[in-house]
Amino acid sequence: MSILVIRADSNSEIGSGHIMRCLALAQAWAENSDKVVFICAEIPLNLKNRIENEDFTVIKIESQIGSLEDAQKTLAEIDNLKARLLVLDGYHFDSGYAGNLRNYPINLVSIDDWGLTNNRYAKLIIDQNIYPSNFSIPYTTEQGKILQGPHFSLLRKEFRKMRKVENRDFEKCRKILVTLGGSDPFNVSELVIESLKLLKVHPKEPWGSRSSHCPHDSHNVGDFQGSSCSHSPHNSRNSGDFPNLSDFTTFRGSGDSQDFPNFQAQVIAGAANPRFEHLKRIANTQQNITVLLMVDDMTEKMQWADFAIGAAGSTCWELAFLGVPAMVFAVIENQYNTAQALEEKGIATNLGHFRNWTPEKLAQRIYEFQKDPKKRASQSAAGKLLFDGLGAKRVVQEIKTLEEFCHQN
């Protein structure tokens, strides 16, 4: 029995993407009855439980992520397990960290979707991006190999089982899924909720007359350092930037239009999101907006949705695989290229940086998107073509090949 050791973390800053894609790899590895052990310095309890419910082991170490002590304690656990395969997933695990492991007889695999870790000691580097990353072939060692592109996308087994069985009716559009990652450190979920609430303004109410709550000003100011909130109700406005009231009359679901029935939105707060209760409170004023915490049926939520609003992270691969049209923000720096590539390939609409949006402007864009069935149908088809759901199996085969090669030599 081969033991695959995975070193990854999750917290409010890191998010849960690293853990979740490693979970996909772990599931594929375990299909051959092999063992998987996660080593984590930081992980929320609900995410730890999620891993253990899959019959994987989670070992908690006490150390600063990416430190020498981290490397030493990780090696100690590997030695106890008598394991020889280690997967590193996290931007803290650079070549300096891996250098602390280089004299130990392990085969190192690095999951790096931005080319930043410069992990010259890795024998396999997994980059599932849909655009060329910052990798340069010379920095990898002679025995290193890069597995690059959507061919190696790590999708969990629940997505693979759901493979494209639905027939979407793109003429009908009333169900919106909002998913901004495991932690949503900049509270973009609140911006989206406020925009969705504007779609329910009474038709006779002058646009902008309602006090517009600014999620970036009233709390969590530290999350938006350096930003100015132009959408404060006290700031001057250009009426040309806002939706036409007559357009919104039918979409608000007043009951007199069969073409634009009332929409429903489900907002998913990830395992490491500290603002779950706050998001629930601000959404409670709208019966058609529901906030949920770390759902176990994410595939069903995605299948339910007519389109999604999210961050340009690895969740986009899941949405694309299931044929869910999407509007995506670049929430952190390494999502700019992803958002742009998704739009260039016709898979999603690139909203750019979240700081460029006000609730009013975003409400208008959401309205336009739901009014464009051809675009949504095109995005759905493009996503299905690019992702086949077999990436995790391919990565496992590559790791097995590496293991056999190193055993023979």
C-alpha positions in Angstrom: 0.0 0.0 0.0 1.4 3.4 -1.0 0.9 6.3 1.3 0.4 9.8 -0.1 1.1 12.6 2.3 -0.4 16.0 1.6 0.9 19.2 3.2 -1.7 22.0 2.9 -3.5 24.5 5.0 -6.7 26.6 5.3 -7.6 29.7 7.2 -9.3 33.0 6.6 -6.4 34.4 4.6 -5.4 31.3 2.7 -9.0 30.1 2.0 -9.9 26.5 1.4 -9.0 26.0 -2.3 -5.7 24.3 -1.6 -7.3 21.8 0.7 -10.3 21.1 -1.6 -8.3 20.4 -4.7 -5.9 18.2 -2.6 -9.1 16.4 -1.5 -9.8 15.7 -5.2 -6.3 14.2 -5.6 -6.8 12.2 -2.4 -10.1 10.7 -3.6 -8.5 9.6 -6.9 -5.5 8.2 -5.0 -7.7 6.2 -2.6 -9.6 4.5 -5.5 -6.7 2.1 -5.6 -7.1 1.4 -1.8 -4.0 3.4 -1.1 -3.7 5.6 2.0 -3.8 9.4 2.2 -2.7 11.5 5.2 -3.1 15.3 5.4 -0.7 17.3 7.5 -2.0 20.7 8.4 -0.7 23.6 10.5 -4.0 25.4 10.2 -7.4 24.0 9.2 -11.0 24.9 10.3 -12.7 22.2 12.3 -15.5 21.7 9.8 -13.0 21.3 6.9 -11.0 18.8 9.0 -14.2 16.9 9.6 -14.9 16.9 5.9 -11.6 15.3 5.2 -11.9 12.7 8.0 -15.4 11.8 6.7 -13.7 10.6 3.6 -11.7 8.2 5.7 -8.5 10.2 5.4 -6.2 11.0 8.3 -5.5 14.6 9.4 -2.4 15.3 11.4 -2.2 18.7 13.0 1.3 20.2 13.6 2.0 23.3 15.7 4.3 25.6 13.7 4.3 28.7 11.5 3.3 27.8 8.0 6.3 27.5 5.7 8.9 27.8 8.5 11.9 25.5 9.1 10.0 24.1 12.1 7.1 23.3 9.8 9.5 21.4 7.5 11.1 19.5 10.4 7.7 18.5 11.9 6.4 17.5 8.5 9.5 15.3 8.0 9.0 13.7 11.4 5.4 12.7 10.6 6.5 11.4 7.2 9.2 9.3 8.9 6.6 7.9 11.4 4.4 6.9 8.5 7.3 5.5 6.5 5.9 7.4 3.5 7.9 8.4 0.4 5.5 10.6 -1.4 4.8 14.2 -0.4 2.5 16.7 -2.1 2.9 20.4 -1.2 0.1 22.8 -2.0 0.5 26.4 -0.8 2.4 29.6 -1.7 4.5 29.3 1.5 6.1 26.1 0.3 8.7 27.6 -1.9 12.2 26.3 -2.9 13.5 27.3 0.5 11.0 25.1 2.3 11.5 22.3 -0.1 15.3 22.7 0.3 14.9 21.7 3.9 13.5 18.4 2.7 16.0 17.7 -0.1 18.2 15.3 1.9 15.3 13.1 2.9 14.4 10.2 0.6 11.0 11.4 -0.6 9.4 12.1 -4.0 8.2 15.7 -3.9 5.1 16.8 -5.9 4.2 20.5 -5.9 0.8 22.0 -6.8 1.5 25.5 -8.0 -0.9 27.4 -10.2 1.1 30.6 -10.4 4.7 29.6 -10.9 5.7 31.4 -7.7 7.1 28.7 -5.5 10.1 28.1 -7.8 10.2 24.6 -6.4 13.3 23.3 -8.1 13.3 20.2 -5.9 9.9 19.0 -7.0 9.8 16.0 -9.4 6.3 16.8 -10.5 4.7 20.2 -10.7 0.9 20.4 -11.2 -0.5 23.6 -12.7 -4.2 23.3 -13.7 -4.5 26.8 -15.1 -6.1 27.4 -18.5 -3.4 29.9 -19.4 0.5 29.6 -19.5 1.8 30.3 -16.0 5.1 31.9 -14.9 7.0 28.7 -15.1 10.3 28.6 -16.9 11.7 25.2 -17.9 15.3 25.9 -16.7 14.3 26.4 -13.1 13.0 22.8 -12.8 15.6 20.1 -12.1 16.6 17.6 -14.8 14.1 15.1 -13.4 11.3 17.6 -12.9 8.1 17.5 -15.0 5.3 20.0 -15.3 1.7 18.8 -15.7 0.0 21.9 -17.1 -3.4 22.9 -18.2 -7.1 21.8 -17.7 -6.2 18.3 -18.8 -4.9 18.0 -15.2 -7.6 19.9 -13.4 -8.4 18.4 -9.9 -12.1 17.9 -9.6 -13.6 16.0 -6.7 -15.4 12.7 -7.3 -18.8 14.2 -6.6 -18.4 16.4 -9.7 -17.1 13.5 -11.9 -20.3 11.5 -10.9 -22.5 14.5 -12.0 -21.0 14.7 -15.5 -23.2 16.9 -17.7 -26.4 15.0 -17.4 -28.7 18.0 -17.3 -30.3 19.9 -20.1 -30.4 23.6 -19.2 -33.2 25.9 -20.4 -31.3 29.1 -21.1 -34.5 31.0 -21.9 -35.4 30.7 -18.2 -33.1 32.4 -15.8 -34.1 32.9 -12.2 -31.6 30.9 -10.0 -28.3 32.5 -9.0 -25.5 30.9 -7.1 -23.0 33.1 -5.3 -19.7 31.5 -4.3 -16.7 33.7 -3.4 -14.3 31.0 -2.1 -13.5 29.4 1.2 -12.8 32.6 3.2 -13.8 35.6 1.0 -11.2 37.8 2.8 -12.4 41.0 1.2 -16.1 40.4 1.9 -17.1 40.5 -1.8 -20.2 38.4 -0.9 -21.7 41.4 0.8 -21.2 43.5 -2.3 -23.0 40.9 -4.4 -25.8 40.5 -1.8 -26.4 44.3 -1.8 -26.5 44.3 -5.6 -29.1 41.5 -5.6 -31.2 43.4 -3.1 -31.3 46.3 -5.5 -33.0 44.1 -8.1 -36.0 44.1 -5.7 -36.4 47.8 -5.3 -40.1 48.8 -5.7 -40.6 50.1 -9.3 -42.0 53.4 -8.2 -39.1 54.1 -5.8 -36.6 56.6 -7.4 -33.3 54.8 -8.1 -30.8 55.5 -5.4 -33.3 57.1 -3.0 -33.0 54.1 -0.6 -30.0 54.4 1.8 -27.4 52.3 0.1 -25.4 50.3 2.6 -21.7 50.2 1.8 -20.1 46.9 2.8 -16.6 48.4 2.4 -17.1 51.3 4.8 -19.1 50.2 7.8 -17.0 47.3 9.0 -14.0 45.2 8.2 -12.3 48.4 7.0 -8.9 46.7 7.2 -9.9 44.3 4.4 -10.2 47.2 2.0 -7.1 49.3 2.8 -6.4 51.9 0.2 -9.8 51.6 -1.4 -12.3 54.4 -1.7 -16.0 53.5 -1.8 -17.5 55.5 -4.5 -20.8 53.8 -3.9 -21.5 55.6 -0.6 -24.9 57.2 -0.7 -23.3 60.5 0.2 -21.2 60.6 -2.9 -22.3 62.3 -6.2 -23.6 60.0 -8.9 -23.7 59.9 -12.6 -27.2 58.8 -13.6 -25.8 57.3 -16.8 -24.1 54.6 -14.7 -27.3 53.2 -13.3 -30.0 50.8 -14.5 -33.0 52.1 -16.3 -36.0 51.8 -14.0 -38.3 50.6 -16.7 -36.0 47.7 -17.4 -36.1 46.6 -13.8 -39.9 46.8 -13.4 -40.4 43.4 -15.0 -37.4 41.7 -13.5 -38.4 42.5 -9.9 -41.1 39.9 -10.1 -44.0 42.1 -9.3 -46.3 39.3 -10.3 -47.6 40.8 -13.6 -44.9 39.4 -15.8 -44.4 35.7 -16.8 -41.2 36.5 -18.8 -39.2 37.6 -15.7 -40.3 35.7 -12.6 -38.9 36.5 -9.3 -35.3 35.3 -8.9 -33.7 33.2 -6.1 -30.2 33.4 -4.9 -28.1 31.1 -2.8 -24.9 32.6 -1.3 -22.4 30.0 -0.1 -20.0 31.0 2.7 -16.9 28.8 2.8 -15.5 27.0 5.7 -13.0 29.7 6.6 -15.4 32.7 6.1 -15.7 34.5 9.5 -18.7 36.6 8.4 -21.3 34.0 7.9 -23.7 35.3 10.6 -23.3 38.9 9.3 -24.1 37.8 5.8 -27.2 36.0 7.0 -28.3 39.2 8.8 -28.0 41.5 5.7 -29.7 38.9 3.5 -32.6 38.3 5.9 -34.5 41.4 4.5 -35.0 39.5 1.3 -36.9 36.2 1.3 -35.4 35.2 -2.0 -31.7 35.4 -0.9 -30.4 32.6 1.3 -26.9 32.4 2.9 -25.5 28.9 3.6 -22.3 27.7 5.3 -20.0 25.2 3.7 -22.6 23.0 2.0 -22.0 19.3 1.4 -24.0 19.3 -1.8 -22.1 21.8 -3.8 -22.6 19.8 -7.0 -26.4 20.0 -6.5 -26.2 23.7 -5.8 -24.3 24.2 -9.1 -26.7 22.1 -11.0 -29.6 24.0 -9.5 -28.2 27.4 -10.7 -29.0 29.1 -13.9 -25.7 31.0 -13.5 -23.1 31.8 -10.9 -21.3 34.8 -9.5 -17.9 34.0 -8.0 -14.2 34.5 -7.7 -11.8 33.4 -10.5 -10.4 30.5 -8.5 -10.5 26.7 -8.9 -14.3 26.7 -8.3 -14.5 28.0 -11.9 -13.3 24.6 -13.2 -16.2 23.0 -11.3 -18.7 25.4 -12.7 -17.3 25.0 -16.2 -17.3 21.2 -16.0 -21.0 21.2 -15.1 -21.8 23.8 -17.8 -22.8 26.6 -15.4 -22.4 30.1 -17.0 -20.6 32.5 -14.7 -19.6 36.1 -13.9 -16.3 36.1 -12.1 -14.3 38.7 -10.1 -10.5 38.9 -9.7 -10.4 39.0 -5.9 -6.7 38.4 -5.5 -3.8 39.1 -7.7 -3.3 35.6 -9.1 -6.9 35.6 -10.4 -6.5 38.4 -12.9 -5.1 36.1 -15.6 -7.6 33.4 -14.8 -10.6 35.8 -15.2 -9.2 37.1 -18.4 -8.5 33.6 -19.8 -12.0 32.4 -18.9 -13.5 35.3 -20.8 -11.2 34.8 -23.8 -12.2 31.1 -24.0 -15.9 32.1 -23.7 -16.4 30.2 -20.4 -17.2 33.1 -18.1 -17.7 36.9 -18.0 -14.7 38.7 -16.5 -15.9 41.4 -14.0 -12.3 42.4 -13.3 -11.3 43.7 -9.8 -14.1 43.8 -7.3 -13.1 47.3 -6.1 -14.3 48.7 -9.4 -17.9 47.8 -8.7 -20.7 49.4 -6.8 -23.9 47.5 -5.9 -25.8 49.7 -8.4 -23.4 48.9 -11.3 -23.2 45.3 -10.4 -27.0 45.0 -10.3 -27.2 46.4 -13.8 -24.6 43.9 -15.1 -26.4 41.0 -13.4 -29.6 42.1 -15.0 -28.0 42.3 -18.5 -26.4 38.8 -18.0 -29.7 37.1 -17.2 -31.3 38.8 -20.2 -28.7 37.2 -22.6 -29.6 33.5 -23.0 -27.3 33.1 -26.0 -24.2 34.2 -24.1 -25.1 31.9 -21.2 -25.7 29.0 -23.5 -22.3 29.6 -25.2 -20.4 29.8 -21.9 -22.0 26.5 -20.8 -21.0 24.7 -24.0 -17.4 26.1 -23.9 -16.9 25.0 -20.3 -18.0 21.5 -21.0 -15.7 21.1 -23.9 -12.6 22.2 -21.9 -12.9 20.1 -18.8 -13.6 16.3 -18.9 -13.3 15.6 -15.1 -10.4 13.1 -15.4 -7.6 15.4 -14.4 -7.2 13.9 -10.9 -6.9 10.4 -12.3 -4.2 11.6 -14.8 -2.2 13.2 -12.0 -2.5 10.0 -9.9 -1.1 8.0 -12.8 1.8 10.4 -13.2 2.6 10.1 -9.5 2.4 6.3 -9.7 4.8 6.4 -12.7 7.2 8.6 -10.8 7.0 6.2 -7.8 7.7 3.2 -9.9 10.6 4.9 -11.7 12.2 6.0 -8.4 11.8 2.5 -6.9 13.5 0.9 -9.9 16.4 3.4 -9.7 
